[in-house]
């Protein structure tokens, strides 16, 4: 599990600079809720998660819920200081961990607390988007109905693969057939469905990956996310690779898997809108993640959650007990923060914006970035017509495979 980054101290009352609060009003505001509980810890995962019995009574689920409610009250107080209006929520995303390890009424109650605290006008006349992650074997028809009645509109199901030996390598415990049941129940409850997939698992063949993609598409999801497996330091998978028990993911194989994913998803009516995300329509795009990628503000609730408001980024202490104890004592749970410099804001704008299918405006680039555009076109990394006609940088297929290199060239002017 990675360590939190260094940063400057946070005021004990959690207060933010007036400049950050003023800047927040110019962008959509969202909430992220981190639920740190999982039935088992998957060998590839380095998220801030804990299994039952690992935490003890001092960090129990009821204590976690009370602590989140206290942080919601703190956020409301911080964001309205100086007589400022309460920022209305446009999206909520519940992640983990496995959020649906919480009883559905309990999870619905936390969503309700957020809506009560911040209001919900939606964005551009659209209803608020509320997403929760779930494992295929952690939902029931009754629980999904309760969540839908509480306002949840999307469910993001951690399918990962449809191949048993791949799931075993990833330490995923669900039966592949559970995915279809979970999707059916979610659709019956009126929820949009996103399926999350991982490619590049050691031992996964291209045929395995194709089977997973086709199985996912049989469910007719509204949205698919497909991520290349990353071997994170400190995970059990990293230890297995280091010892030679499993091979490291191969970049060439990952490129083949990505191209296959795009071809099959496109043929089924899903279009990429971010390098790792495809949607059946514009309204099926994950608006919450788009807020991250376009410089929006959000408050992250829960242990280890990260927040960003008006150019100030902070992160909570990771352990649920420490998180709950701080809030019980009336102290912010934030461990540290950083105030982004103009250079950091620019770098992140390029890094994230160039990954979007809508593209990055060329005029938003600094001179060294604009100077790199012609070479990127010549190298087939960005779409020629979009750059010349629309003055936007839109990655080609080759550019999507080499997105990090494109960013380096734009930032450094190479």
Buried (B, 14 or more C-beta within 10 A) or exposed (E): BEEBEEBEEBEEEBBBBEEBBEBBEEBBBBBBBBBBBBBEBBBBBBBBBBEEEEBEEEBBBEBBBBBBBBBBEBBBEBBEEEEBEEBBBBBBBBBBBBBBBBEBEBBBBBBEBBBEBBEBEBBEEEEBBBBBBBBBBBBEBEBBBBBBEBBBBBBBBBBBBBBEEBBBBBBBBBEBEBBBBBBEBBBEBEBBBBBBBBBBBBEBEEEBBBBBBEBBBEBEBBBBBBBBBEBBEEBEBBBBBEEEEBEBBEEEBBBBBBBBBBEBBEEBEBBBBBBBBBBBEEEBBBBBBBBBBBBBBBBBBBBBBBBBBBBBBBBBBBBBBBBBBBBEEEBBBBBBBBBBEEEEEBBBBBBBBBBBBBBBEBEBBEEEBBBBBEEBBEBEBBBEEBBEEEEBBBBBBBBBBBBEBBBBBBBEBE
